[in-house]
């Protein structure tokens, strides 16, 4: 039970203000369909954290900390630029579903955003420490849901009153700051 509780608490705290929490807000703003988004986050997190032990361990042995820092920093900045590029779902078409559907779009975007993230790395370390894969993955997944599901519900309500373009500008600014912090650390 300790592995479950510690994993839940650490990931819920680590996720606060994280890029995937920001992604949850952006998805809520774009699609305004909270149930498929929350379910997509759950599926993506289960898949990502389930694989984190094996894949995460291997990546850290192949890629040194300096290279990993540059890749992550550049990824944050690239995400910031991407946030500024308008697409066909902005403003007028925001309620239209993407070609893959809201659920699958959320699964793919969230899974990719979680790659190399601090919560994924925490999952690898916790699984190694406790040697209780199921309890750690269950705990880290619950932690992610505790941090992200409220953002989807509250974000969806807030974005009814806030223009999507403003959300994109703020998101781009946050991603830029995160990228610079990672590159300078």
N, C-alpha and C positions, 0 to 999 in steps of 0.2 A: 504494500500500500504506500510505503514511503516513496518508491520510485514514481508512482502515479501522481501523488500529491506534489512532490518536488518538481516533477516535469511540468505539471499543469501551471504551477505558480511561476516558475522561471520563464516559461514561454509566454504566458499572459503578460507578464511585466516587460519582457524583451520586445514584445510586439507593439507596445504602445508607441505611437508615432513612427512606426516602421513603414517601409515602402509598400508592403503588402496591405497594411491598414489603409494607406493612401489609395492603393489600387481598389480596395473595397469601396471607398467613397466615390472614386471615378466611375466604377462599374454601376453603382447605384444611381449616380447622376446621369449616366449615359442611357441606361436601359429602363430604369424605374420599375424593375420587376424583382422585388427582394427575394422571393422564394427560390427561383432558379439560381440566383447569385449565391445565396447562403448554401444551398445544396452543392453548387459547383465548388465553392470554397472548401466544403467538407471533403468532397471526393478528391480534390487536388491536394489537400493537406494530408489525407490518409495515404495517397500514393507517394507523395514527396517524402513525408516523414518515414514511411515504410521502407523506402529505398535509401534514406539518408545514412543509415549505418554502414551499408556496403559501399555505396557510391561516394559518400562524403569522405570516408577514410581513404579510399583510393586516390581521390583528387588531391587531398592534402599531401600525399606522398609524391605525387607527380609535379605539382605546381607549388613553387616556393611562396612564402608569405609576401614578398615584394611583387611578384608577378600577379598574385591573387589580388593584392591591393590595387594595382593599376587596372586590372580587368574590371573589378567592382566599381572603382571610381569612374572609369570611362563608361560603364554601363549606366550608372546613375545619370551622367550628363547626357548620354544618348537618349535615355528615357525622357529627360527634360525637353530635349529638342522634339522628340516624337509627340509629346503632349501639346506642343504649339502648332502642330500640323493639323489643320482642320480636315475632317473627313465627312463622308456623306451622312453620318448619324448625328452630327451636331445640330443643335437648336431645333429646326423644323422636323427632322426625322428621328428625334431622340427616342420615340416610343416604338419605332420599327425594330424588329429583331434582326440581328446580323445573320449572314448567310449560314453560319454554323449553329445559330440559336444562342440564346443568352446563356443557358447552362453550359454548353460545350465551350463557348467563348470564355466563360469564367474559369472553367477547369484548366484550359490551356494557358490562359494569361496568368492565373494564380500559380499554377505549377511552375511555369518558367520564372516568374518573379521570385519565387521561393528558393530557386537554385542559388546556392552560395550565400544565402541570407543567414543572419545571426541565429535565427531560430532553427534553421536546418543544421547549422554547426552545433548548436546547443543539443539538438536531438542526437547527433552522433556522439558527443561527449557523454551525455546522460546514459545512452544505451551501453557505452563502454564501461561507465562507472558502475551501474546497477546490474548489468548483464540480465536485464529483464525487458526484452524487446517489446513484448505486447503491452506491458504496463507503461513503458516510456512513450511508445507511439500513441497509445490511447491518451495519456496525460498531455503530451505536447499538442495533440490534435484538439483536445478540449481547451487548452490554453489559447490556441489560435482562434477557436470559435468564440470564446469569451471576449477576445479582443476585437474580432472583426465583424461578427454578426450584428452587434449594436450599431456599428458604423453604417452598415447597409440599411438598417431600419431607420435610423435617425438621419443619415445622409440622404436617403430617398425623400424624406419629408422636407428637409432643408432645401434640397435642390429644386423643389417645386417653386421656391421663392427666389433662388439665386441662379443667375444665368450660367449655363454650362461653360461658356467662354471664360468667365471669371474663375470657375473651378479649375479649368485647364491652366490658366495663368498662375494661380496659386500653387497648383501641383508642380508645374514646371519649375517654379522658384524653389520649392522644397527639394525636388530632385537635384537641382543644380547645387544647392547648399550641401546636400548629402554627398554628392560627388566630390566637391571641393574638400570637404572634411575628410573623406576617405583618402583622397590623394595627398593631403597634407599630413595625415597622421602617420 
